[in-house]
C-alpha cells in the first residue's frame, strides 16, 4: 500500500502539477485527453446502467444520493484498481469469477423488491443499492481502468483527469437511464441482458479461458461454424483468433441472465402472493 500513501505526499503532488503544466503545452496531451473522454463515454455506460437499475426501486428522495454514492464508489474503485490492476489481470480465473458474480447481479436486478415504509427501510434500501453498485463495479471497472491507463500512456495527469471525467458521465448517465427505466419498465430486461453480455465477454477474455477457447475453435468446430457464417454472408469468425467465441459467450450470458432472472422473479412473486394470502 506504499503507492497509496505516496499519492498524498506533498512532493508527489507538486511533481504532479509540474508535469501537468508541462504536458498541457503539447498537442499530444489534448489528443490523448480526447481519447480518454471518448473511452469514458463508451465504457461508463455499463456503470451508469448498474447504478440506474440498482437505484430504480428507491424512494425519489433517496435516488439522488444513491446515484452520487454509487458514482463515488465507482470512481474510488477505479483509483484503487489503478495500482493493482496490472498484477491482478495476469492472474488466471479472476475474470471468470468476476463474470459469474456479474451474472448473479444482473439476474438479481430482475427480481422485484418488497417496498418498505419509513426512513429506516429507505436507508437500508439505499445502502443495499450502493452495495450492488460496488460489487458490479469491482468487476466492470477493471476494463475501464485498463483502457484509460493505456490511453494515458504513463501520464499521471492524464490518468487522474480521465478518472475525474468519469464522475459526471456516470451520474448523468445514471439519471438519464433511470428516467427511462421508470417510464419503460421493459428496458429493465434489456439492461439485465446487456449486463449478461458484458459478463460473458469478461469471462471469455480471462487469461485461463481465452487460450483454451481459441484452441477449441481453431479445430473442426470453428471451421464448420465459419463455413456456415460465410454462407450467410456474416463476417464473424470463430477460427484463427476470431472473436466468435467472445460473442457466443456473450449470448450465453444474456440467456443465462434472462432465464435465471425469470425463474428467480417468478418464485419471488409467488412467495409474496403466498405471504399475502396467508
Secondary structure, DSSP 8 states (H G I E B T S, - for coil): -HHHHHHT-HHHHHHHHHHHHHHTTSHHHHHHHHHHHHHHHHHHHHHHHHHHHHHTTS-HHHHHHHHHHHHHHHHHHHHHHHHHHHHHHTSTTHHHHHHHHHHHHHHHTTS------HHHHHHHHHHHHHHHHHHHHHHHHHHHHHHHHHHHTT-HHHHHHHHHHHHHHHHHHHHHHHHHHHH-THHHHHHHHHHHHHHHHHHHT-HHHHHHHHHHHTSHHHHHHHHHHHHTT-----STT-SHHHHHHHHHHHHHHHHHHHHHHHHHHHHHHHHHH-
